[in-house]
């Protein structure tokens, strides 16, 4: 048995064990190169073992070829390790690898070609073998130099603790020097395998198990080159004398091309800045620069460079690319501006709208457009009096065709959405990024054709209590889901809408309560008084008849008839006033309806004369209607008029409304005290920038006119 077998067996076991250990640390810098070095040692050892035992498989010629190849591969991977470990990984590139493959490839070609083997690999002079060993020595010497250069820049404590790694790099060099003098193939191969194995063990131990301050030494040059900020040195003449890779990327030029060039090629106002630098050690400013295809935004810091005696010898310019930050800030500012505009638009819609439906319709259209959605809906909760529980119903929608609307507006969908809102105790937005695959969504809704959706609860916060009013739903057809920023803005908008809905409901309730009080007061002051007068006349006549007094029946009946007719007039007026105001067909149509419903049934001849093609501004129609109604109510209740004439005339610049009756009239000085609602009419005319005028004489009737501009 060959005496080298135990050593070869141990080396093979050590290679397998080392490969397993290195695999566990595969993410560490340089470990990949050590793993390949271990694989090379394993192949090398196996080939040696087969050469000694199975010459038929691995002959001497084959082993010499493998030995030369493994020797070069081991030295190359050792070099790759030192480059990666010393933060020179960028040196390992296809160009470098190609250069390192030239000598090993040429060695194999010359060895396996019979024409060259006898001359180049002559056993007496071994010319090419010396060249091959010299090549290996250069690779190993370079590895050692790189390590020494890296550790020499560190404090002495770190340099001494790195001794194991340096010793591990030195052993393969010593082994290679030994085999350059030794002529035996077996001893050369064994010496090389042992040298690289010991070197690998020393390097691995120093890297993974020693008490190094830095597991991977970081040099100043590597730190500067790895900086994201551009680093540039400018001398006193304003010429660039050094820069790092980040600066090269920013100015889109290499250090070699820009070396010695004036910095004014980049900073055109450098001379002005240099003059302003007097007495200042550092200066910060921002610049925007046009690169190849886009603009870059930079934060630039210029610092003085001074010697130990205070003499200034240049400037250090730090370039920080803030383009992404600037664009992000601009995007956030634009989003804030858009949100502010949208909130203003929603608030304006709330103030302009006549009812909640109109407000929500305008709001939902604004939201749909701003958030690039294809469909939107607002569901509101209301109490079902029959079942005495809250239910959710579709109140407003936009973008849903009739067939989809049928699927959305059904009891099952309402119940599902209401349960989602109730279960969502913290009132958080519900985001569905893939509507077609989300199992929370019913099957029929998944097939509506939308890809993403978001549901925002409409909640009001008052007195530490949250009131759920409903929800806002948006959906998109495209694949872009709703971002977190969009959801935050939608939540703000939903809170605003919820507040406005609550305010509108409270205002409506207050209006209803006020109107009820007014109707009760008016009924008491008018109809009730007339009915009470009828009762009093009837009881007085009855008492007179029973007492045998002489009563004129015709006179009594006449008075009873007058009171009864007036009570009927008042009642019809109240019934008409309880109906909602409808101006959808215009002011003239609404006035015709009023005259037919009230004055036409009260034995008053009422006419409306309007110019042809008269165009009344929309902003003025409602005010003119209420002014006319107030004037007609006064005529009906107080004037005892037989005729009423309404006139609408237009000129080039103005539109004039006149209400004239032939009633009792009154003194103008006593008009406000009489409670005829003149103050309300004047205020309504003032709101539309109109001129209000009233004339009246006792026994001659009353005339009211309002003049407004056609241009608004």
C-alpha angles and dihedrals in degrees: 000000000000112000090225094061096088091050092048091047092051091047091052092050090047091051092052092046092047091050091053092048093047090050089060089055095040094129093060118101113271095009093115091059091049090050091054089046089054091050090051090051090050092052091044093051093046092051091050091049092050091046090057095044108024109034089166090065100035110026124189093262092050092048092049089053091047091045093053092046095047091046091056093041093050092050091047095051090046088055091048089053093053092047092052093042093050092050094255095118091132088069089067099083136131091267093055093044090051091054092048091051094057099079098042091046092048090048092055093046093051093045097050096043109087092208092064104028097077094049103034097037096040108163091221102053100017090199098167093041089059090050090050092049090047089052090051091049091053091053093048093044089052090052091052092046092052091052093046090048091051097048095039089066090058128081114277093254091062093042093056093045088055091061093107092058092046091048090049089054091048097053096069089051092053091046091050091050089051095053091049087069099034116082102193116104096210096048091044092052094045092046091051093047091048093046094051092042092053090044091050091048092050094048093045092048092048092048101045109021110029127092096254115164088219118034087199112026112233116205126203091245091053091048092051093046092048094051117119088211120080114247120201134169118209123189127220091272091058095252124139110241102168142010139166131238094268090056089050090055093048097051091035093230135101125250091244093055095044097042110121093008118132115259088225086083086074104021104037092186095052093119091055091048091049091055090049089051094074109121092004122105097192136020130190125197141148131239138180115216131190110231127179100300107353146029121265124205114214136189107210126197120189119194130183119245113215136177123236090269091054096255110145116229104170149318136277113220118198115196116199117187107221096168095117091045091048093048090047091050091048091049091050091047091049090049090050091049092048090048091050091050091047093049089050091049091051092048090048090050089052092052094045100042120097094211143008094263093058092046094051093045092054092044096049092051091052091049093046092054096042095051097041094239129151099212136023136176139180119213118195128195121230134172116258103219093198095055095026094228141105117265134183122231136175107259105170134005140171130192100022116119118220095263092053091043090059090056093047098044103060134107095253093054092046091051092048094050093045091052090049090053094046093047089050094081095173092050093234122167114264112223123194110189095178108032094178094057103035109111092203088070119077116251095245092054092048089061097054090101100253122126102196138017142177130206118203118189116231103226134166122206117210132150092353091303126114118215117197110216099172137280144281116228127193129177138185133208096204124078096253108108123210110276125226090250091054091049091052091051091046090052090054090049092046090053090051092050091047091052092049092047090052091047091049091051093048091047091049091049090049091049091049092049092047092047091050090052090048093049091048090049093046093046089051094046097045121013094031091049092050092049090047088052090052091051091048093050092047094049092046092051091047092049091049092051092049090049092051094245120155108254127180102227094195092056093048093048091048092055092045090051093050092051092045093050091048091050090052090050091051093047093050089049092053092047090052093047091054090064116090117257110258117192098156090114093044138263097288093055091048092051092049089052091050094050092048095046099044116012093034090059095044098065091255118133103227126180134180119206117187132173117249117263091009111170115202116195113249092232090060103043097083095047093048090049093054092045090053092046092051091050093047091048090055090049092050096046105035114011102063086213125174097197135036125185124195117192130188114188133171132200130180093283109014146045118212129199118196128186113189130175136177095225133127096289124203144222112280092220089060095044100096093044090052091065096234095151093250091140091058092050093050092049093050091050090049092052090061092041091249132149114243121203132173131184126182140161128190108263093004102081133240134279125195124185133183121191123194134175118258090219094057 
